[in-house]
Amino acid sequence: MHQLTEIVILLAVAVFGAALARKIGILSPIVLMIIGLALSFVPGFPTFHLDPEFVLIGVLPPLLYIAALQTSVPAFRFNLRPILLLGVGLVVFTALAVGFVVHLILPQAPLAICIALGAVVAPPDAVSATAIARRIGLPRRLVTILEGESLINDATALVLLRVATSAAVGGAVGFGEVGEQILLSAGGGIAIGIVATIVFGYLHKKIKDPLLDNALSLLIPFAVVIVSEEVGASGVVAVVVTGLALGHRMPTLMAAGSRLQMDAFWRLVRFLLEGLVFLLVGLQLRAVIDDISTPWGTVLGVTFAVIATLIVSRYVWVVPGGFLPRLSARIRRRETTFNWRHPVIIGWAGMRGVVTLAAALALPTVGTGENEAIYPRDVFIFIAFSVILFTLLVFGTTLPVFARVVGLPPDDPSKDFLAEAAVQQAAARAAKGRLEANLEGAPESVVKRLRQQVVDRTNTAWERLGGDGRETPSAAYGRLRQEMIDAEREVFRTARDEGRIPEEVLNRAYRDLDLEESLLIRREED
């Protein structure tokens, strides 16, 4: 009962923090971490230990899975070169740079464990970065690159962490062993992801009940990561491959009801998981500080050095990586929207998240090497925590201002509206053709209504291209229909209260009206 009470308290604080963040216009991970920091020093507030296995097995897979489901595979493939440069190349480069810097400052710490620390702090968490990017209207291509980086950089960092810690505790680290480890982790993860896509895609195709469909979607990331861990493959890679493939095929795998329900379900799951995790990150501060036994001068010095190395190494990699490949004429033709502002913004979007702290907590606690040299594990965990705190608070709060200073123009929404209108017109022709081919036996009033509905949908798409400021026909329809829906709801509710209809009838009526209202809201958002 005591543990259940603590969970309820955490959920309540997470919901309050998220509501506060929306009220003041600051990203919720930042607000939640600050609240956690403050609560960690409140006398009597429960102390929570963040288990790295809980994060790496229980939290990371579903978050990666839903991110992969919502990622455009064509956009991911189009931007594969910069995504791989960031998600693989930059992680390795950053880990090595941090490792050598830390080893210079703390020569008693073996180089292998210093590189392990570099792997811990190397992968940015793009949850915060992409949320800000979407909010301030950064170009879609840049958001896709940041999302793609976040999908694969965790796998790169965790594989590198495993190799470095193996070397630190005296394991085999030859090129053959390293290559075998990478092949097993990455290759095995890809293979498991492909198999999972086939199996779960088949199940999604066969299941018609939305509840069962969504229950299956919740099980998929956990099933994939558990199987991967059992065989020594990368669960992160397997989950990402499965999510990308199933997300790309989702329009043909799931019925409309299942897709609508899954969208709402996963939004709630992501909201709760992200809120709890960033709150727990903040709550670790008291325990992290209490464990420090190294002189604070040394601790702060190496922490500042690591943060500076992270900033410098990201720009050292991103800026040349953005321009040198464009010496190729083929790349210049392919990346026509590229300019110097893109790498500058990407360099500033290097916020770290909970995976960094979970990986730090997973660092070995035993002596390293044959001479049993002890490294300052408490300092390494403090460094990881400080990196999260600094990057979220500094980069997270200044990225909107930085983007305005750099002056990267957003995408032109009229291009999207024009493309949607053109495709909608083609869809209308196809719908009319299908209607005309199946008219036999249908009442004329029904046919007339369906024909008008096709015309209305096409007109709505063209109306989004702009106007003279007056209320469009679609907007007027939405406003008036909303009033009618409210009136209908009131009549059904009154009838239920007076005993003229049972609760089941009210629920059915409300469900139909709610679905129609959701379409009206979608029109207003567009």
HELIX and SHEET records of a PDB file:
HELIX    1   1 HIS A    2  ILE A   24  1                                  23    
HELIX    2   2 SER A   28  LEU A   39  1                                  12    
HELIX    3   3 PRO A   52  GLU A   53  1                                   2    
HELIX    4   4 PHE A   54  VAL A   59  3                                   6    
HELIX    5   5 LEU A   60  LEU A   69  1                                  10    
HELIX    6   6 VAL A   73  PHE A   78  1                                   6    
HELIX    7   7 LEU A   80  LEU A   84  1                                   5    
HELIX    8   8 LEU A   85  LEU A   90  3                                   6    
HELIX    9   9 VAL A   91  ILE A  105  1                                  15    
HELIX   10  10 LEU A  111  VAL A  121  1                                  11    
HELIX   11  11 ALA A  126  ARG A  135  1                                  10    
HELIX   12  12 ARG A  140  ALA A  168  1                                  29    
HELIX   13  13 PHE A  175  ILE A  182  1                                   8    
HELIX   14  14 LEU A  183  GLY A  187  3                                   5    
HELIX   15  15 GLY A  188  LYS A  206  1                                  19    
HELIX   16  16 PRO A  210  VAL A  231  1                                  22    
HELIX   17  17 GLY A  235  LEU A  253  1                                  19    
HELIX   18  18 ALA A  256  LEU A  283  1                                  28    
HELIX   19  19 LEU A  285  ASP A  290  1                                   6    
HELIX   20  20 TRP A  296  PHE A  323  1                                  28    
HELIX   21  21 LEU A  324  LEU A  327  5                                   4    
HELIX   22  22 ALA A  329  ARG A  334  1                                   6    
HELIX   23  23 ARG A  341  TRP A  348  1                                   8    
HELIX   24  24 VAL A  354  LEU A  361  1                                   8    
HELIX   25  25 ARG A  377  PHE A  390  1                                  14    
HELIX   26  26 THR A  391  PHE A  395  3                                   5    
HELIX   27  27 GLY A  396  VAL A  406  1                                  11    
HELIX   28  28 PRO A  413  ALA A  437  1                                  25    
HELIX   29  29 GLU A  444  GLU A  463  1                                  20    
HELIX   30  30 PRO A  473  ASP A  497  1                                  25    
HELIX   31  31 GLU A  503  GLU A  525  1                                  23    
END                                                                             
